Amino acid sequence: MKLSELLSKLESSSDFKKFKKQNKKAYFCAAFFVFDYESNKTKKQLDYYVSEDDIMTFSIDKKIETKKAEMAGKEQLKEIKKDEIKVDVDEAVETAKKEMEKLKLKPSKIIAILQRLKESEKLIWNLTCFSGFSLLRMHIGMDKNILLNQKSSLMDLMRIEKGNKGKGANYVG
């Protein structure tokens, strides 16, 4: 699956043409993929920045579904131009799978997000890979270099506060 093909499919759709006519300044700002190896399903979503309050998300499958998403941070997301994407989603996911294999992990789910790092504005693939309770976080740059490779456990994301014996655990993430 090529991201450029998904963008072309979206841009040629009547829904997108109508959206662009109504939102002339809207631009592509992120891509979001979920590869679920247990159910053998893939979710593909392309995001377009409309304003500091709104992002329009386009879920692409057999048909294109559109929905408005509110901005969480209220900051302007930078435009991503097609020619900046030097590493496709398949390449990023294959890199992640190879890293997981080195760690003797079998992927159950991989979330891949094309985004700009806020600090450097560098375009990256931000991958979160799940295997049982193991978690591998990776950032892959457009030069194919691995910028972050961090293994942890899902249990590391939660801690049980002391003093809650018998009252149920209070999880803090």
LOVEX-739694 format. One record per residue: residue number from 0; residue in one letter; x, y, z of N, C-alpha, C, O in turn. Coordinates in Angstrom, 2 decimals. Layout:
# residues N
   pos   code      n_c1      n_c2      n_c3     ca_c1     ca_c2     ca_c3      c_c1      c_c2      c_c3      o_c1      o_c2      o_c3
   NUM      A         X         Y         Z         X         Y         Z         X         Y         Z         X         Y         Z
...
This chain:
# residues 173
   pos   code      n_c1      n_c2      n_c3     ca_c1     ca_c2     ca_c3      c_c1      c_c2      c_c3      o_c1      o_c2      o_c3
     0      M      0.85     -1.18      0.00      0.00      0.00      0.00      0.89      1.24      0.00      1.71      1.42      0.91
     1      K      0.75      2.06     -0.97      1.53      3.29     -1.09      0.70      4.46     -0.59     -0.47      4.62     -0.96
     2      L      1.31      5.27      0.24      0.62      6.45      0.76      0.25      7.39     -0.39     -0.83      7.98     -0.39
     3      S      1.14      7.52     -1.36      0.85      8.40     -2.50     -0.40      7.93     -3.26     -1.17      8.75     -3.75
     4      E     -0.59      6.61     -3.35     -1.78      6.06     -4.01     -3.04      6.37     -3.21     -4.08      6.70     -3.78
     5      L     -2.94      6.26     -1.88     -4.09      6.61     -1.03     -4.45      8.08     -1.16     -5.62      8.44     -1.24
     6      L     -3.42      8.94     -1.18     -3.67     10.38     -1.34     -4.32     10.66     -2.69     -5.25     11.46     -2.77
     7      S     -3.83     10.02     -3.74     -4.42     10.21     -5.07     -5.86      9.72     -5.12     -6.73     10.38     -5.70
     8      K     -6.12      8.55     -4.51     -7.49      8.01     -4.46     -8.42      8.99     -3.75     -9.53      9.26     -4.20
     9      L     -7.94      9.52     -2.62     -8.75     10.49     -1.87     -8.98     11.75     -2.69    -10.12     12.21     -2.84
    10      E     -7.91     12.32     -3.22     -8.00     13.59     -3.94     -8.87     13.51     -5.20     -9.39     14.52     -5.65
    11      S     -9.03     12.32     -5.76     -9.87     12.18     -6.95    -11.34     11.89     -6.61    -12.19     11.85     -7.50
    12      S    -11.63     11.69     -5.31    -13.02     11.39     -4.91    -13.89     12.65     -4.93    -13.39     13.76     -4.72
    13      S    -15.17     12.46     -5.17    -16.09     13.60     -5.21    -16.24     14.24     -3.83    -16.37     15.46     -3.73
    14      D    -16.23     13.43     -2.77    -16.33     13.98     -1.41    -15.17     14.92     -1.10    -15.35     15.99     -0.52
    15      F    -13.96     14.50     -1.50    -12.79     15.33     -1.22    -12.83     16.60     -2.06    -12.50     17.68     -1.56
    16      K    -13.23     16.49     -3.32    -13.30     17.68     -4.17    -14.29     18.69     -3.60    -14.05     19.90     -3.64
    17      K    -15.40     18.20     -3.08    -16.39     19.08     -2.44    -15.78     19.72     -1.19    -15.95     20.92     -0.95
    18      F    -15.09     18.92     -0.38    -14.42     19.42      0.82    -13.42     20.52      0.47    -13.41     21.57      1.11
    19      K    -12.58     20.29     -0.55    -11.56     21.27     -0.94    -12.18     22.55     -1.48    -11.64     23.64     -1.30
    20      K    -13.31     22.41     -2.15    -14.00     23.58     -2.69    -14.49     24.47     -1.54    -14.45     25.70     -1.62
    21      Q    -14.95     23.82     -0.46    -15.45     24.56      0.71    -14.31     25.00      1.65    -14.49     25.92      2.44
    22      N    -13.15     24.33      1.56    -12.02     24.61      2.46    -10.75     24.74      1.63     -9.86     23.89      1.68
    23      K    -10.67     25.83      0.88     -9.59     26.01     -0.08     -8.20     25.99      0.56     -7.24     25.58     -0.09
    24      K     -8.09     26.41      1.81     -6.78     26.48      2.48     -6.43     25.21      3.25     -5.35     25.13      3.85
    25      A     -7.31     24.23      3.25     -7.04     22.98      3.96     -5.87     22.24      3.30     -5.69     22.31      2.09
    26      Y     -5.08     21.55      4.13     -3.94     20.81      3.60     -3.68     19.53      4.39     -4.09     19.40      5.54
    27      F     -2.99     18.60      3.74     -2.63     17.32      4.33     -1.64     17.55      5.47     -0.63     18.23      5.29
    28      C     -1.94     16.96      6.66     -1.08     17.21      7.82     -0.67     15.94      8.57      0.23     16.00      9.40
    29      A     -1.31     14.80      8.31     -0.95     13.56      9.01     -1.60     12.36      8.34     -2.61     12.47      7.66
    30      A     -0.97     11.21      8.57     -1.55      9.93      8.13     -1.51      8.99      9.32     -0.57      9.02     10.12
    31      F     -2.54      8.16      9.44     -2.69      7.28     10.59     -3.09      5.91     10.08     -4.09      5.76      9.38
    32      F     -2.31      4.89     10.45     -2.58      3.52     10.03     -2.58      2.61     11.25     -1.76      2.78     12.15
    33      V     -3.50      1.66     11.27     -3.50      0.61     12.29     -3.48     -0.72     11.56     -4.41     -1.04     10.82
    34      F     -2.42     -1.49     11.79     -2.29     -2.82     11.22     -2.57     -3.81     12.33     -1.77     -3.98     13.24
    35      D     -3.73     -4.46     12.25     -4.12     -5.43     13.27     -3.89     -6.82     12.70     -4.66     -7.30     11.86
    36      Y     -2.82     -7.46     13.17     -2.44     -8.77     12.61     -3.29     -9.91     13.15     -3.31    -10.99     12.56
    37      E     -3.98     -9.70     14.26     -4.85    -10.74     14.80     -6.15    -10.83     14.02     -6.64    -11.93     13.74
    38      S     -6.72     -9.69     13.65     -7.96     -9.69     12.88     -7.69     -9.56     11.38     -8.60     -9.67     10.56
    39      N     -6.42     -9.32     11.03     -6.01     -9.15      9.64     -6.72     -7.96      8.98     -7.11     -8.03      7.81
    40      K     -6.89     -6.88      9.74     -7.54     -5.67      9.23     -6.58     -4.50      9.33     -5.70     -4.46     10.19
    41      T     -6.77     -3.56      8.43     -5.95     -2.36      8.42     -6.86     -1.14      8.37     -7.80     -1.09      7.57
    42      K     -6.58     -0.17      9.22     -7.31      1.10      9.20     -6.38      2.13      8.57     -5.21      2.21      8.92
    43      K     -6.92      2.92      7.63     -6.14      3.94      6.94     -6.88      5.27      7.06     -8.05      5.39      6.68
    44      Q     -6.19      6.26      7.58     -6.83      7.57      7.77     -5.87      8.68      7.36     -4.70      8.67      7.74
    45      L     -6.36      9.61      6.57     -5.59     10.78      6.16     -6.23     12.02      6.78     -7.45     12.18      6.72
    46      D     -5.41     12.88      7.37     -5.92     14.05      8.07     -5.55     15.33      7.33     -4.44     15.49      6.83
    47      Y     -6.52     16.24      7.29     -6.33     17.54      6.65     -6.62     18.64      7.66     -7.67     18.67      8.29
    48      Y     -5.66     19.55      7.79     -5.80     20.69      8.69     -6.74     21.70      8.04     -6.54     22.11      6.90
    49      V     -7.78     22.10      8.79     -8.74     23.08      8.30     -8.54     24.41      9.00     -8.42     25.45      8.36
    50      S     -8.49     24.37     10.34     -8.29     25.58     11.15     -7.74     25.15     12.50     -7.59     23.96     12.76
    51      E     -7.44     26.11     13.36     -6.89     25.75     14.68     -7.88     24.96     15.53     -7.51     24.41     16.56
    52      D     -9.13     24.92     15.12    -10.13     24.15     15.85    -10.50     22.83     15.18    -11.07     21.95     15.83
    53      D    -10.17     22.67     13.91    -10.69     21.52     13.18     -9.66     20.83     12.29     -8.81     21.45     11.66
    54      I     -9.79     19.52     12.29     -9.09     18.66     11.34    -10.17     17.78     10.71    -11.06     17.29     11.40
    55      M    -10.08     17.58      9.41    -11.00     16.68      8.73    -10.25     15.37      8.52     -9.15     15.35      7.96
    56      T    -10.86     14.27      8.95    -10.24     12.96      8.78    -11.00     12.19      7.71    -12.23     12.20      7.65
    57      F    -10.24     11.54      6.87    -10.78     10.73      5.79    -10.32      9.30      6.01     -9.14      9.00      5.87
    58      S    -11.25      8.42      6.35    -10.94      7.00      6.51    -11.14      6.35      5.15    -12.19      6.49      4.53
    59      I    -10.11      5.63      4.71    -10.14      5.07      3.37    -10.17      3.56      3.45     -9.26      2.92      3.99
    60      D    -11.24      2.99      2.89    -11.38      1.55      2.79    -12.03      1.30      1.44    -11.59      1.87      0.44
    61      K    -13.04      0.47      1.38    -13.75      0.28      0.12    -14.42      1.58     -0.30    -14.52      1.89     -1.49
    62      K    -14.87      2.34      0.70    -15.40      3.68      0.43    -14.67      4.67      1.35    -13.96      4.26      2.27
    63      I    -14.86      5.93      1.09    -14.20      6.98      1.88    -15.21      7.56      2.85    -16.28      8.02      2.45
    64      E    -14.86      7.54      4.14    -15.71      8.13      5.18    -15.03      9.39      5.70    -13.82      9.42      5.93
    65      T    -15.84     10.41      5.89    -15.33     11.70      6.33    -15.90     12.05      7.69    -17.09     11.87      7.94
    66      K    -15.03     12.56      8.57    -15.55     13.09      9.83    -14.65     14.20     10.33    -13.45     14.23     10.06
    67      K    -15.27     15.10     11.06    -14.56     16.24     11.61    -14.01     15.85     12.98    -14.70     15.25     13.80
    68      A    -12.76     16.19     13.22    -12.13     15.90     14.51    -11.70     17.22     15.14    -11.19     18.11     14.45
    69      E    -11.91     17.34     16.42    -11.46     18.55     17.11     -9.98     18.47     17.39     -9.44     17.39     17.63
    70      M     -9.33     19.60     17.35     -7.91     19.68     17.65     -7.71     19.55     19.15     -8.41     20.20     19.94
    71      A     -6.77     18.72     19.53     -6.49     18.54     20.96     -5.62     19.67     21.49     -5.86     20.17     22.59
    72      G     -4.62     20.08     20.73     -3.64     21.03     21.25     -3.83     22.46     20.79     -3.16     23.35     21.30
    73      K     -4.70     22.70     19.87     -4.99     24.03     19.34     -3.80     24.65     18.60     -3.84     25.84     18.27
    74      E     -2.74     23.87     18.33     -1.64     24.44     17.56     -1.83     24.09     16.09     -2.49     23.11     15.75
    75      Q     -1.25     24.90     15.24     -1.38     24.65     13.81     -0.44     23.53     13.42      0.77     23.59     13.68
    76      L     -0.98     22.52     12.79     -0.16     21.43     12.29      0.39     21.84     10.93     -0.32     22.44     10.12
    77      K      1.64     21.53     10.68      2.30     21.93      9.44      1.88     21.03      8.28      1.53     19.87      8.47
    78      E      1.93     21.59      7.11      1.58     20.85      5.90      2.63     19.79      5.58      3.83     20.00      5.79
    79      I      2.17     18.66      5.07      3.05     17.61      4.57      2.83     17.54      3.07      1.71     17.31      2.61
    80      K      3.89     17.75      2.32      3.80     17.67      0.86      4.22     16.27      0.42      5.10     15.66      1.02
    81      K      3.58     15.78     -0.63      3.83     14.42     -1.12      5.31     14.15     -1.38      5.81     13.08     -1.06
    82      D      6.01     15.14     -1.96      7.41     14.90     -2.31      8.34     14.83     -1.10      9.50     14.46     -1.24
    83      E      7.84     15.18      0.09      8.64     15.06      1.32      8.65     13.62      1.85      9.52     13.26      2.64
    84      I      7.69     12.82      1.43      7.54     11.47      1.97      8.49     10.54      1.23      8.19     10.04      0.14
    85      K      9.65     10.31      1.83     10.69      9.48      1.23     10.63      8.03      1.70     11.22      7.15      1.08
    86      V      9.91      7.78      2.80      9.74      6.44      3.35      8.24      6.18      3.40      7.49      6.91      4.05
    87      D      7.81      5.14      2.71      6.38      4.82      2.70      6.01      4.03      3.94      6.89      3.51      4.64
    88      V      4.73      3.93      4.22      4.26      3.24      5.42      4.70      1.79      5.45      5.06      1.27      6.51
    89      D      4.68      1.11      4.30      5.10     -0.29      4.26      6.56     -0.45      4.67      6.92     -1.39      5.38
    90      E      7.42      0.47      4.21      8.83      0.41      4.58      9.01      0.63      6.08      9.80     -0.07      6.72
    91      A      8.30      1.58      6.62      8.40      1.87      8.06      7.94      0.67      8.88      8.58      0.31      9.87
    92      V      6.84      0.06      8.48      6.30     -1.10      9.20      7.26     -2.29      9.09      7.45     -3.02     10.07
    93      E      7.85     -2.50      7.92      8.82     -3.60      7.75     10.04     -3.39      8.65     10.55     -4.34      9.24
    94      T     10.50     -2.15      8.76     11.61     -1.83      9.66     11.24     -2.17     11.10     12.03     -2.76     11.83
    95      A     10.03     -1.81     11.49      9.56     -2.10     12.86      9.48     -3.61     13.08      9.87     -4.10     14.14
    96      K      8.97     -4.35     12.10      8.86     -5.81     12.23     10.24     -6.45     12.41     10.39     -7.38     13.19
    97      K     11.23     -5.95     11.67     12.60     -6.48     11.79     13.16     -6.21     13.18     13.84     -7.06     13.76
    98      E     12.89     -5.03     13.71     13.35     -4.71     15.06     12.66     -5.60     16.09     13.29     -6.05     17.05
    99      M     11.37     -5.85     15.89     10.63     -6.73     16.80     11.18     -8.15     16.72     11.30     -8.84     17.74
   100      E     11.52     -8.59     15.51     12.07     -9.93     15.32     13.38    -10.09     16.10     13.63    -11.13     16.72
   101      K     14.23     -9.05     16.06     15.49     -9.06     16.82     15.23     -9.25     18.31     16.02     -9.87     19.02
   102      L     14.11     -8.69     18.77     13.74     -8.78     20.19     12.90    -10.02     20.48     12.40    -10.20     21.60
   103      K     12.73    -10.87     19.48     11.93    -12.10     19.58     10.47    -11.80     19.95      9.87    -12.49     20.77
   104      L      9.93    -10.75     19.32      8.54    -10.35     19.52      7.78    -10.55     18.22      8.30    -10.30     17.14
   105      K      6.55    -11.01     18.34      5.67    -11.17     17.18      4.61    -10.07     17.25      3.89     -9.98     18.24
   106      P      4.51     -9.23     16.23      3.55     -8.12     16.30      2.10     -8.59     16.28      1.71     -9.43     15.47
   107      S      1.30     -8.03     17.18     -0.14     -8.27     17.15     -0.84     -7.05     16.54     -1.89     -7.17     15.90
   108      K     -0.23     -5.87     16.74     -0.80     -4.63     16.20      0.33     -3.62     16.06      1.20     -3.52     16.92
   109      I      0.30     -2.86     14.97      1.25     -1.76     14.78      0.45     -0.53     14.38     -0.36     -0.55     13.45
   110      I      0.68      0.54     15.11      0.08      1.83     14.80      1.19      2.69     14.19      2.25      2.86     14.80
   111      A      0.96      3.22     13.00      1.95      4.04     12.30      1.34      5.40     12.00      0.28      5.49     11.38
   112      I      2.02      6.45     12.44      1.53      7.82     12.23      2.61      8.63     11.52      3.74      8.71     12.00
   113      L      2.26      9.21     10.39      3.16     10.13      9.71      2.88     11.51     10.29      1.76     12.00     10.23
   114      Q      3.92     12.13     10.86      3.72     13.42     11.50      5.02     14.20     11.54      6.09     13.66     11.25
   115      R      4.92     15.44     11.91      6.10     16.28     12.12      6.37     16.35     13.61      5.46     16.52     14.42
   116      L      7.65     16.22     13.97      8.02     16.43     15.36      7.88     17.92     15.66      8.33     18.75     14.87
   117      K      7.26     18.25     16.77      7.02     19.65     17.11      8.32     20.43     17.27      8.43     21.57     16.82
   118      E      9.32     19.80     17.94     10.56     20.50     18.24     11.35     20.86     16.99     11.76     22.01     16.81
   119      S     11.56     19.88     16.12     12.44     20.08     14.97     11.69     20.24     13.65     12.28     20.61     12.64
   120      E     10.40     19.96     13.66      9.56     19.95     12.46     10.01     18.88     11.46      9.65     18.94     10.28
   121      K     10.81     17.91     11.93     11.27     16.80     11.10     10.09     15.86     10.84      9.34     15.53     11.75
   122      L      9.94     15.44      9.59      8.88     14.51      9.22      9.32     13.09      9.58     10.40     12.66      9.18
   123      I      8.48     12.38     10.32      8.83     11.04     10.78      7.63     10.10     10.68      6.48     10.54     10.55
   124      W      7.93      8.81     10.75      6.92      7.80     11.03      7.05      7.49     12.51      8.12      7.08     12.96
   125      N      5.99      7.68     13.25      5.93      7.38     14.67      5.18      6.05     14.79      3.98      5.99     14.52
   126      L      5.89      5.00     15.20      5.31      3.66     15.26      5.20      3.17     16.69      6.13      3.33     17.48
   127      T      4.07      2.59     17.01      3.86      1.91     18.29      3.49      0.48     17.95      2.48      0.23     17.29
   128      C      4.33     -0.46     18.41      4.16     -1.87     18.06      3.81     -2.66     19.31      4.47     -2.52     20.35
   129      F      2.78     -3.48     19.22      2.32     -4.27     20.36      2.59     -5.75     20.11      2.43     -6.25     19.00
   130      S      3.02     -6.43     21.17      3.20     -7.88     21.15      2.95     -8.35     22.58      3.81     -8.22     23.44
   131      G      1.76     -8.91     22.82      1.40     -9.27     24.19      1.43     -8.03     25.08      0.78     -7.03     24.78
   132      F      2.21     -8.11     26.16      2.36     -6.94     27.04      3.59     -6.11     26.70      3.89     -5.14     27.39
   133      S      4.30     -6.50     25.65      5.48     -5.74     25.22      5.07     -4.66     24.24      4.13     -4.80     23.46
   134      L      5.82     -3.56     24.30      5.53     -2.39     23.50      6.86     -1.89     22.93      7.84     -1.76     23.66
   135      L      6.89     -1.61     21.64      8.08     -1.05     21.00      7.67      0.25     20.34      6.78      0.29     19.49
   136      R      8.33      1.33     20.75      8.07      2.65     20.14      9.25      2.99     19.26     10.41      2.85     19.66
   137      M      8.96      3.44     18.04     10.01      3.79     17.10      9.66      5.07     16.36      8.49      5.35     16.07
   138      H     10.69      5.85     16.06     10.57      6.98     15.15     11.52      6.69     13.99     12.70      6.41     14.21
   139      I     11.01      6.77     12.78     11.82      6.54     11.59     11.77      7.79     10.74     10.69      8.26     10.36
   140      G     12.96      8.34     10.45     13.05      9.56      9.66     12.93      9.29      8.17     12.94      8.13      7.75
   141      M     12.81     10.34      7.39     12.68     10.21      5.94     14.00      9.82      5.29     14.04      9.56      4.08
   142      D     15.08      9.78      6.07     16.36      9.28      5.58     16.53      7.80      5.92     17.61      7.23      5.74
   143      K     15.45      7.18      6.42     15.37      5.76      6.80     16.12      5.43      8.09     16.21      4.27      8.47
   144      N     16.64      6.45      8.76     17.32      6.22     10.03     16.31      6.06     11.15     15.27      6.72     11.17
   145      I     16.63      5.17     12.10     15.80      4.99     13.28     16.23      6.04     14.30     17.36      6.02     14.78
   146      L     15.32      6.95     14.63     15.62      8.06     15.54     15.28      7.71     16.98     15.84      8.28     17.92
   147      L     14.36      6.77     17.16     13.96      6.31     18.49     13.65      4.83     18.38     12.99      4.39     17.44
   148      N     14.12      4.06     19.36     13.85      2.64     19.40     13.78      2.29     20.88     14.80      2.11     21.53
   149      Q     12.57      2.21     21.41     12.38      2.09     22.85     11.40      0.96     23.17     10.23      1.02     22.81
   150      K     11.92     -0.06     23.84     11.08     -1.19     24.24     10.63     -0.97     25.68     11.40     -0.52     26.53
   151      S      9.38     -1.30     25.94      8.85     -1.21     27.30      7.73     -2.22     27.44      7.47     -3.02     26.53
   152      S      7.07     -2.18     28.56      5.95     -3.06     28.83      4.70     -2.20     29.03      4.79     -1.07     29.51
   153      L      3.56     -2.75     28.65      2.31     -2.03     28.90      2.14     -1.77     30.40      1.53     -0.78     30.80
   154      M      2.69     -2.67     31.20      2.59     -2.51     32.66      3.39     -1.30     33.14      3.07     -0.72     34.18
   155      D      4.43     -0.90     32.38      5.22      0.28     32.73      4.40      1.56     32.59      4.70      2.57     33.23
   156      L      3.36      1.51     31.76      2.53      2.69     31.53      1.56      2.97     32.67      0.99      4.06     32.77
   157      M      1.38      1.97     33.52      0.45      2.12     34.65      1.21      1.88     35.94      2.16      1.09     35.99
   158      R      0.79      2.56     36.97      1.31      2.22     38.29      0.14      2.24     39.26     -0.79      3.03     39.11
   159      I      0.20      1.37     40.22     -0.87      1.29     41.20     -0.46      2.14     42.39      0.59      1.91     43.00
   160      E     -1.29      3.12     42.73     -1.00      3.97     43.88     -1.20      3.20     45.17     -2.18      2.47     45.33
   161      K     -0.25      3.36     46.08     -0.33      2.69     47.38     -1.46      3.31     48.19     -1.83      4.47     48.00
   162      G     -2.00      2.52     49.10     -3.05      3.04     49.97     -4.45      2.79     49.47     -5.42      3.21     50.10
   163      N     -4.58      2.11     48.35     -5.90      1.83     47.80     -6.29      0.38     48.00     -7.10     -0.15     47.24
   164      K     -5.73     -0.26     48.98     -6.02     -1.68     49.23     -7.51     -1.88     49.50     -8.10     -1.20     50.34
   165      G     -8.08     -2.82     48.77     -9.48     -3.14     48.98    -10.45     -2.18     48.32    -11.65     -2.45     48.28
   166      K     -9.96     -1.07     47.81    -10.84     -0.07     47.19    -10.74     -0.12     45.67    -11.38      0.67     44.97
   167      G     -9.94     -1.03     45.16     -9.69     -1.07     43.71     -8.45     -0.24     43.41     -8.11      0.67     44.15
   168      A     -7.80     -0.57     42.35     -6.55      0.11     41.98     -6.87      1.45     41.33     -7.87      1.61     40.64
   169      N     -5.99      2.39     41.55     -6.09      3.69     40.92     -4.94      3.76     39.92     -3.79      3.91     40.32
   170      Y     -5.24      3.67     38.64     -4.21      3.61     37.62     -3.89      5.01     37.13     -4.77      5.82     36.86
   171      V     -2.60      5.27     37.05     -2.12      6.56     36.56     -1.23      6.28     35.37     -0.23      5.57     35.49
   172      G     -1.58      6.85     34.21     -0.80      6.57     33.00      0.03      7.72     32.59      0.74      7.64     31.58
